[in-house]
Amino acid sequence: MTNKKTLIKLSILITIFIVVTLSGCFSEWHGDLAQIVISVGGAERASVPYKPDDSDTHQKLEYEIALTNGMKLLKFSFKGNTLFETFVIPGEWNVLINSYYEGEIYATGSIDVILKPGLNNETITIDMYQSDYSEAPGKNLAEKLKWLSKIAIKNCNYLIEVNKDENLAPQNLSYSGKKISITLKGDDQERTISLSGNGSLFTIKSGVTLILEKNITLKGHASNNDSLVKVHSGGTLEMNKGSKITGNTNISGGNEGGGVSVGWDGGTFNMKGGTISYNEVLANGSGGGVGVSGSGSIFTMSGGTISNNKAPTWGGGGVRITYGTFIMNGGSITGNTAKWAGAIELHAHREAGGKLDKKAVVSPSVCEILDNFDTSGNLSSVGASTYNMDAFGRGRNKNVLSNEVLFYDATTYPPTISGKWNDD
C-alpha cells in the first residue's frame, strides 16, 4: 500500500557537519574538495541526541545516503551510532537520507546545501520524517503487532492491513506511554480476526488510538470472560464505516460491555460508523453492546449501528452508562434486549452524566432508537436512574426518533432531566 504524501515530523534529528576546505595548502590530499561529516544515531558530535527510550531502535537502523548535484550521484550506506564522512566538489548538493529497520523503510529526510569556497564551518540539520501511515510488515497480524512493539515511535501513525482471516490471542496495545495510532483494515475484502482463548482481543492503553476501518471484523466467542475490546484511561477506540465488533459473550459480567468496555477513567470511544452486534453480557453484567463505567470517559456515537445485543440479567441491552458521558448525535440503536432499558441504561452515579442529542448539523445522519425490548417482550428504549441517592428514575418505552432530544445529567443533585420521558 502506498504511503500518504503528508508527513509528520519526528522528534529525531540527524545533523550534518559540512567543513569546507578548498585551498590546496589546507587540503593537500583532496584538492579543492568539501568535506561532509554526517553524525547519526547519537554518535559523537551529534547536536541533538536521540531520546533514550528510542536508543535501542536507532542502533539497529541502517541508513542510505544519496548526494546529487545534477551531474553526479553518490550513494553510501552505513549503520546508526556512527560517524560518516566523504569529500565532494563544491557547489549545490541535495542530501537525501533514508533509514531502514529490518529492511523496511523507517524515516526519510532531505535538504539542499551549497558548499562555498573558504574555511567556513557550517552545521546543517536534517529533519527526519515518517509517512502519515507506515505500513507494518509481517506475514500475519501477530507478526505485524510484534514488529510494532519494537519499532513504535511516539506521535506516529501505523497501518496494519489484514489480508486473510486470522485467529489472534488477546493483545495488549501499550507502548511505554508513547502516543501512537494504529489503523486496522482489511485489504480488498472483509477480513475477520477471531479471538483465540479468553480475554479481550484488544486492550487499548494510555496514548494509543485504535482505528477500525472498512473490511475488518473483530469476533469473539460464546464463552469469553471479558469484553471483546477494552479501552483504558488515556486510550481511544474509533470505529468507522465497514468495521464490525460481533459475536462475543462476556460470561463473567465483571467488566461492563459484551462488545466494548470503556471501564477506566478517561477512556474515549468514538463510533463514527460500523456495527456492534450480537454481543451479550451475563452474570448481572450490563451493556450488551457497549459499557461505559469510567469516570471522565466519553462515548460519542455519530454514526453506525448498535443492534441485536443482549443484557438479559441487567440493564442496557445496547449501551450502559454507569460513570462518564454518552453523546449520541447520529447512528441507530435497534433490536437490543435487556432486563430493563433495552436500548440505553443511564444508571448514573452522582458524578456521571448521560446525553442523547440529535443536532441539526448532523445531517443527513439519522439518530434513532427503535424497537428495543425488555426480556418480557415489551418496548423498552431508555432508562435513567441514580445509584446511592434518593429514589429517582425515568423511562422511555416508545421509540426515540431523530427530532427528539432526551437529556439527563447526574453530575449535580438532583439530576437535570428534560425531554419526553415516561411517554409524556
C-alpha positions in Angstrom: 0.0 0.0 0.0 1.4 3.4 -0.9 2.0 5.7 2.0 0.3 9.1 2.0 2.3 12.1 0.9 1.6 14.2 4.0 4.4 13.8 6.5 4.6 14.1 10.3 7.6 15.4 12.0 9.5 13.1 14.3 11.5 14.2 17.3 14.6 12.7 15.8 17.1 14.9 14.1 20.1 13.9 12.0 22.9 16.5 12.0 25.2 17.1 9.1 28.5 18.9 9.6 29.9 20.5 6.5 33.5 21.6 6.6 34.7 23.5 3.5 38.5 23.1 2.8 39.2 24.4 -0.7 42.7 25.8 -0.6 45.4 23.4 -1.6 47.5 24.3 1.4 44.7 23.2 3.7 43.5 20.2 1.8 46.5 18.6 0.2 45.1 15.1 -0.2 41.8 16.1 -1.7 42.5 19.3 -3.6 39.6 21.7 -3.7 37.0 19.5 -2.1 34.5 20.0 0.6 34.3 17.6 3.5 30.9 16.3 4.7 30.7 14.7 8.1 27.4 13.1 8.9 26.6 12.1 12.5 23.6 9.8 13.2 22.1 7.8 16.0 23.6 9.9 18.8 27.2 9.4 17.8 29.8 11.8 18.9 29.4 15.4 17.5 25.6 15.0 17.0 24.0 18.2 18.2 20.6 16.6 19.0 20.8 13.2 20.7 18.0 10.7 20.3 15.5 10.1 23.1 16.7 7.4 25.5 13.6 5.3 25.0 14.3 5.0 21.3 18.1 4.4 21.5 17.9 0.6 21.1 15.8 1.0 17.9 18.2 3.6 16.4 21.2 1.5 17.0 19.6 -1.1 14.7 18.8 1.4 11.9 20.5 1.2 8.6 21.0 4.3 6.5 21.3 5.1 2.8 22.6 8.5 1.7 22.3 9.9 -1.8 24.3 13.0 -2.7 23.3 14.6 -6.1 24.5 17.8 -7.8 22.8 17.5 -11.1 25.8 15.7 -12.7 26.8 13.2 -10.2 25.0 10.7 -7.9 26.9 9.4 -4.9 25.5 6.6 -2.7 26.6 5.4 0.7 25.2 3.1 3.3 26.1 2.6 7.0 24.5 1.8 10.3 23.5 4.1 13.1 25.6 5.4 16.0 28.5 6.0 13.6 30.2 9.0 12.0 30.3 9.0 8.2 32.4 11.4 6.1 33.2 11.9 2.4 34.6 14.6 0.1 32.7 16.3 -2.7 33.1 19.0 -5.3 31.9 22.5 -4.0 28.6 23.7 -5.2 24.9 22.9 -4.7 24.1 19.4 -3.5 21.0 17.6 -2.4 21.4 15.3 0.5 18.8 12.6 0.9 18.8 10.2 3.8 16.6 7.1 4.1 16.6 4.9 7.3 15.5 1.3 7.5 14.6 -1.1 10.3 14.8 -4.8 9.5 14.7 -4.0 5.8 11.6 -1.8 6.0 11.6 2.0 5.4 11.6 3.8 8.7 12.0 7.5 8.0 13.3 9.9 5.4 14.7 13.4 5.1 16.4 15.7 2.6 17.9 19.1 2.2 19.6 21.3 -0.4 23.0 22.7 0.7 25.6 25.0 -1.0 29.2 24.4 -0.3 31.1 27.6 -0.7 34.9 28.2 -1.1 36.7 29.2 2.1 37.2 27.9 5.6 33.7 28.4 6.8 32.3 25.7 9.0 28.6 25.2 8.7 26.2 23.0 10.6 23.0 21.8 8.8 20.2 19.9 10.4 18.0 17.4 8.5 14.6 16.6 10.0 13.6 13.0 9.5 10.0 12.4 8.7 7.8 9.4 8.7 4.8 8.9 6.3 1.4 9.5 7.7 0.9 5.8 7.7 3.8 3.4 8.0 2.6 0.0 7.0 3.6 -2.7 9.4 5.4 -5.6 7.8 4.8 -9.3 8.6 3.3 -12.5 7.3 0.3 -12.3 9.7 -1.3 -10.0 12.2 0.6 -11.3 15.1 3.9 -10.7 13.4 2.9 -7.1 12.4 1.9 -6.3 16.0 5.2 -7.8 17.2 7.1 -5.5 14.8 5.1 -2.6 16.0 6.0 -3.3 19.6 9.7 -3.0 18.7 9.5 0.0 16.3 6.8 2.2 17.7 7.8 5.9 17.7 5.7 8.5 19.6 3.3 10.7 17.5 3.4 8.3 14.6 0.6 6.6 12.7 0.8 2.9 11.7 -1.3 1.0 9.2 -1.9 -2.7 9.7 -3.6 -4.3 6.7 -5.1 -7.8 7.2 -5.1 -10.0 4.1 -6.7 -13.1 5.4 -9.0 -14.4 8.2 -7.0 -15.0 11.3 -7.2 -16.2 14.9 -5.4 -14.0 17.4 -4.7 -14.3 21.1 -5.5 -11.3 23.4 -3.3 -8.3 22.6 -2.2 -5.5 25.0 -1.7 -2.3 23.0 0.8 -0.5 25.2 3.9 1.2 24.1 5.6 2.7 27.2 3.1 5.7 27.2 4.0 6.7 23.6 1.2 8.4 21.7 0.6 6.5 18.5 -2.3 5.5 16.4 -2.9 2.1 14.8 -5.3 1.7 11.8 -6.6 -1.8 11.3 -8.3 -2.6 8.0 -9.0 -5.5 5.6 -7.4 -5.5 2.2 -9.9 -5.8 -0.7 -12.5 -7.8 1.1 -13.9 -8.4 4.6 -11.4 -10.0 6.9 -12.3 -11.5 10.3 -10.0 -11.5 13.3 -11.3 -14.2 15.8 -10.4 -14.3 19.4 -8.3 -17.2 20.4 -8.6 -18.1 24.1 -10.2 -15.9 26.7 -9.8 -12.2 27.4 -10.1 -9.0 25.4 -8.9 -9.3 21.8 -7.5 -5.7 22.1 -6.8 -3.8 25.3 -6.1 -0.2 24.4 -3.8 1.5 26.9 -2.8 5.2 27.5 -1.7 7.1 24.5 -2.9 4.5 22.0 -5.6 5.1 19.4 -7.0 2.0 17.7 -8.9 2.9 14.5 -11.1 0.2 12.9 -11.6 0.8 9.2 -13.5 -0.9 6.4 -13.4 -4.7 5.8 -12.4 -5.6 9.3 -14.4 -7.7 11.8 -13.5 -8.4 15.4 -15.2 -11.6 16.5 -15.4 -13.1 20.0 -16.9 -16.4 21.1 -19.8 -17.7 23.3 -17.8 -18.4 26.5 -15.4 -15.5 26.8 -14.8 -14.0 30.3 -14.3 -10.3 29.2 -15.4 -7.6 26.7 -14.0 -8.1 23.2 -12.4 -4.6 23.2 -11.4 -2.7 26.4 -10.4 1.0 26.5 -8.2 2.1 29.4 -7.6 5.5 30.7 -6.0 7.7 28.0 -6.8 5.2 25.3 -9.1 5.7 22.3 -11.2 3.4 20.1 -12.5 4.7 16.8 -14.9 2.8 14.6 -15.6 3.7 11.0 -17.8 2.5 8.2 -17.3 -1.1 7.3 -15.9 -2.3 10.7 -17.7 -4.7 13.0 -17.5 -5.9 16.6 -19.5 -9.0 17.0 -20.2 -12.5 18.5 -18.8 -12.0 22.0 -20.4 -13.2 25.2 -18.9 -11.9 28.4 -20.0 -14.6 30.8 -18.3 -13.0 33.9 -20.1 -9.7 33.8 -17.2 -8.2 35.7 -16.4 -5.6 33.1 -19.5 -3.9 31.7 -19.9 -4.4 28.0 -20.2 -7.5 25.9 -18.6 -5.9 22.8 -16.8 -2.8 24.1 -15.9 -1.7 27.6 -14.7 1.8 28.4 -14.2 0.8 32.0 -11.3 3.1 33.2 -11.3 6.8 34.0 -10.7 8.9 31.0 -11.1 6.4 28.1 -12.7 7.5 24.8 -14.8 5.7 22.3 -15.8 7.5 19.1 -18.2 5.5 16.9 -18.5 7.2 13.6 -19.7 4.1 11.7 -19.6 0.4 11.7 -21.7 -2.2 13.6 -21.7 -3.6 17.1 -24.0 -6.6 17.0 -24.8 -10.0 18.6 -22.8 -9.5 21.7 -24.0 -10.4 25.2 -23.1 -9.9 28.9 -24.2 -12.3 31.6 -23.8 -12.7 35.4 -25.6 -9.5 36.3 -23.4 -7.6 33.8 -24.8 -4.7 31.8 -24.3 -3.1 28.4 -24.6 -5.9 25.9 -23.1 -3.8 23.2 -21.1 -1.1 25.0 -20.5 -0.5 28.7 -19.0 2.8 30.0 -18.1 2.8 33.6 -15.0 5.0 33.9 -15.5 8.5 35.4 -14.5 11.0 32.8 -14.8 8.6 30.0 -16.7 9.6 26.9 -18.7 7.6 24.3 -19.7 9.6 21.3 -21.9 8.0 18.7 -22.2 9.9 15.5 -22.9 7.0 13.1 -23.1 3.3 12.8 -25.4 0.8 14.3 -25.7 -1.0 17.7 -28.1 -3.9 17.2 -29.2 -7.3 18.5 -27.1 -7.2 21.6 -28.3 -8.6 25.0 -28.0 -8.0 28.7 -30.6 -10.5 29.9 -29.7 -10.3 33.6 -29.4 -6.5 34.0 -29.9 -3.3 32.0 -28.8 -1.7 28.8 -29.0 -4.2 26.0 -27.3 -1.7 23.6 -25.5 0.7 25.9 -25.0 1.1 29.6 -23.5 4.2 31.2 -22.5 4.0 34.9 -19.9 6.7 35.0 -19.0 9.0 32.2 -20.8 10.7 29.4 -22.8 9.4 26.4 -23.4 11.7 23.5 -25.5 10.4 20.6 -25.9 12.7 17.6 -26.2 10.1 14.8 -26.5 6.4 14.1 -29.0 3.8 15.2 -29.6 1.7 18.3 -32.1 -1.0 17.4 -33.3 -4.5 18.2 -31.4 -4.9 21.5 -32.8 -6.7 24.6 -32.2 -6.3 28.4 -33.9 -7.0 31.7 -34.8 -3.3 31.5 -33.8 -0.4 29.3 -33.4 -2.4 26.2 -31.5 0.3 24.2 -29.7 2.5 26.7 -29.5 2.5 30.5 -28.2 5.6 32.2 -27.6 4.2 35.6 -25.5 7.1 36.8 -23.6 7.7 39.9 -23.6 11.2 41.2 -20.7 12.4 39.1 -21.9 10.7 35.9 -23.8 12.3 33.0 -25.7 10.9 30.0 -26.9 12.8 27.0 -28.8 11.9 23.8 -28.7 14.7 21.3 -29.7 14.9 17.7 -28.1 18.0 16.3 -29.3 19.7 13.2 -25.8 19.9 11.8 -25.6 16.1 11.8 -27.4 15.7 8.5 -28.4 13.5 6.8 -27.5 11.1 9.6 -30.4 9.7 11.4 -30.3 9.3 15.2 -32.9 6.8 16.1 -33.6 4.3 18.9 -36.1 1.8 17.6 -37.7 -1.5 18.6 -35.6 -2.4 21.7 -37.2 -4.7 24.2 -37.1 -5.9 27.8 -36.9 -9.7 28.4 -40.7 -9.8 28.7 -41.1 -8.6 25.1 -42.2 -5.0 25.9 -40.8 -2.0 24.2 -38.1 -0.6 26.4 -35.9 2.1 24.9 -34.2 4.3 27.6 -34.0 4.1 31.3 -32.3 6.7 33.7 -31.7 6.2 37.3 -29.3 7.1 40.1 -27.3 4.9 42.5 -26.8 5.5 46.2 -29.0 8.6 46.0 -32.7 9.3 46.7 -35.0 7.2 44.6 -35.0 8.5 41.1 -36.0 7.0 37.8 -37.2 7.9 34.4 -38.1 5.7 31.4 -38.9 5.9 27.8 -40.6 2.9 26.3 -41.6 4.4 22.9 -39.1 4.7 20.1 -36.9 7.8 20.2 -36.7 9.4 16.8 -34.4 11.9 15.1 -36.4 15.0 16.1 -36.4 14.3 19.8 -33.8 15.0 22.5 -33.5 13.3 25.8 -31.2 14.9 28.3 -30.0 13.5 31.6 -27.2 14.8 33.7 -26.4 13.4 37.1 -23.2 15.5 37.7 -25.3 17.5 40.1 -28.1 16.6 42.5 -30.9 16.4 41.9 -30.2 15.3 38.3 -31.1 17.6 35.4 -33.5 15.9 33.0 -35.5 17.1 30.0 -37.3 15.7 27.0 -40.2 13.3 26.6 -39.6 10.8 29.3 -42.2 8.5 30.8 -44.1 8.7 27.5 -45.2 12.3 28.1 
